[in-house]
Amino acid sequence: MITEPLALLLTKQLQILTSHRFEILLNDGDARQGQSLEVCILDSYTGQVRPVKSMSGGEKFLTSLAMALALAEVVQSMSGGVEITSLFIDE
């Protein structure tokens, strides 16, 4: 599940990677109504909110990378500042 602090870090990382083009928006839905978490993208070029599935392959890759970097940042802060080094390889 994506928590609010993680969503803020994800948006920060995604903005860095996309020159402030994309922002993550979360709609928690209503669990009583059977609705689940919905993740959307605010595209600052068009001003439109769109579903993640409408993103191109490159945009999805950058979003996934931003998610990994944000998650690593959360884990690092929760483990007392232990440095986590990562290497991402794309074909």
N, C-alpha and C positions, 0 to 999 in steps of 0.2 A: 504494500500500500504506500502511496506517496503522501508523506506528511507535509504540512505547510512549510516548515523550515527547509526541507529538501526541495520543495517546489520553488522557493525563493532562490536557493543556490543554483538549481537547474536553470532558472530563467537568467540568472546572472551569467552563468557559464555560456548559455546559448546566445545571449546578447554579445558576449565577447567574440564567440566563434563566427557569428553572422553579422558583425558590424551593426548591432542593434536592430536587425530586421525582425527577428522573431522573439515572441514572449510566450511563455507557457501559461495557460489559463486552466484552472481546475473547477469543476462543478461536482461537488460531493454527492449531489442527488439526494434522494430521501430514502433511507434504508427501509422505512416503514411502508413505502410505496413500491418496494422492490427495485428501486433505481440504484445504479452503481456509480462509481467514480467515472467521470468523463474528462478526458484530457483534450484540450483544443489548443490551437496555435493562433496568436494574434500576429498577423503579417503587417508590419508597419508600412510596407510599400503600397499596399492596397487599402489598408485600414480595415480589412475584413478579418473576422474570426472564422477559422476553418478547422475541420477535423484533421487529426494527425494523418489519417489514411489518404488525404489529398496531397500530401507532401511528395516531392520527387525523391528518388533514391539518395541523391547527395544531401538533400535537406534532412532526410531520415537519419542518414549516417551522422551528420553534425549533431542532431538531437540526441542520438544514442551516445555519442562521445561526450556531450554535455552532461547527460545523465550519469555516465560512469565517473566523470570528474567530480560532479556534485556529490555522488555517493561516497567516493573516496574521501572527500573533504569532511563529510559527516562522520564517517568511520574514524578518521584521524582525530577529529575533535573529541569523539567519545572515548578514544583510547588514550587520552592524556597527551596528545600532540605527537604521537609516534609518527615518524615520517614514512609515508608509503610512496614508493617509487613505482611508476607504471611505464609500460611501453605498449603503444597501440600500433598495430601493423595492418595496413589495408592492402589488398591485392593490387 
